[in-house]
Amino acid sequence: MKIHRKSNGHLSCNTAMIAIFIMVSRILFDKKGTIIFSTGERSDLETRPQAQSLASSLGKIIHITVDGKPTTENAFAKIPKARPEIYSYGHRNVQGLALHPVTGDLWETEMGRVEGMN
C-alpha cells in the first residue's frame, strides 16, 4: 500500500487501503515523516472484539512509513500472527491524535462509554 500527500495537502492512498481501514478516524505525520493513524472498532457487537486482537486492524493505532511498511518502533512487529503495523490496540473510537511538541510522545483521546472523552 502506498500513501502520499498531494500538492493540495490532501492524502491519497490506493483502494485496497481504503477497504482495509475504512473506519480511519485521525491521521498525522510525525517529525520523521512516518504516518500514524487510527481505526475504529466499527461499534458493532460482531466486530468490537477485534479491537483486542493483534491479527485485526480494527480498533488500532497504526504506524507506518509513507511506503506502507511498519515502522521499527512498533511493539508488536515481532509477535507471530500480529499485524506488524500496529502501534497500540484496544481502541473504541479515536477522536484525536497529537504529538507532544517537545517529547514527540503520541497523545490520543477517544469517546468513553457514556459519550464522554477519556
N, C-alpha and C positions, 0 to 999 in steps of 0.2 A: 504494500500500500504506500502511496506517496501523497504527502500533504505539502502544499506550498502556498505562499502568500502572493496574491495578485497585486498588480500595480495600484489598485484602488484600496488596498489594505485588507480585502476580504480573503478568507481562506478557501482553498479549493482542494477537493480530495476525490478519489475515484469512487464509483458507485458501490463497489464491494465494501468499502469502508463505511459508507452511509448505512448500508444494510446491516452490518455488524453492530455499529454503535449508534443506532437511530435515536437513542434516548440521551444523547450528549447534552449536558446541562451548561457547563462552563469550559472555557479553553483559554490558555495563556502560554506565552513563551517565557522561558527563564533567561538569565543572563548569558547562558551558553548557547542559546538558540534552540534548545530542545522544547518539545511540546508536552504540556501537562493538560489533560482534560478529564472530565468526569462523565460517568454514565449512570443513569438511574436504574432502579430495580424494577421499573415499569408499574409499580403499585398494583400488582396482580398476585393473587394467592398462589398461583402456579409458579410464577417467575420470581417472587420475592425471596425464596430460599437460595436462589443463585447468587445473591449478594454475598453469601458466606462461602461460596465455592470458588476455589482458585482456578478451576477449569472453565469458568464463565466470565464474560466481560461485563455482565450486568451488576450494577451497584459498586462500581470501582472508580478509583482514580488511576488513570493510565499515564505512563511517562515514556515517551518515545522520541527518537531522533526525527528530523524532517524527512528522512528516507523511510520512516515507518518501522525502524528497528528498536527493540527495547534498549533503554539506557543501561549503563553499567551499574547505576545506583539502585536499581530495582531489587528489593529484598527477596523476591520470590523467583528470580530468574533461574536459579539452580535447583529449584524444588521440582521433582518429577511430576509430570501431568499438570503443573501450574502454568498459567499463561505468563510468559516472561515479561510482558509489558506492564503487569500490574504493579503499581506503586503502593496502593492501600486498598482495602476491601471492607465490605460490610456497610456500605453507604446506602441511604434510602433515596434522597433527592437533594443532591448538592445544589445549593443556591449561590455560593460564592467561592471563588478561589483567588488567593492573592499571595504574593511573595513578600516577606518582610524586607523592607528596603535596605537594612543593614546586614542581617544574617543570611538572607536568602531562603529562610525556612518557609515551607508551604503552610498557609493557613487556609482552612476550609470551614464553611458554615453550611448547615442543611436544616431542612424542616424537621421539627420534632413531632412527637406522637400526636400532639394536640395543636398542630399547625403553628407552633412557635419556633423560633430559631434556637438551635442548640449551640 
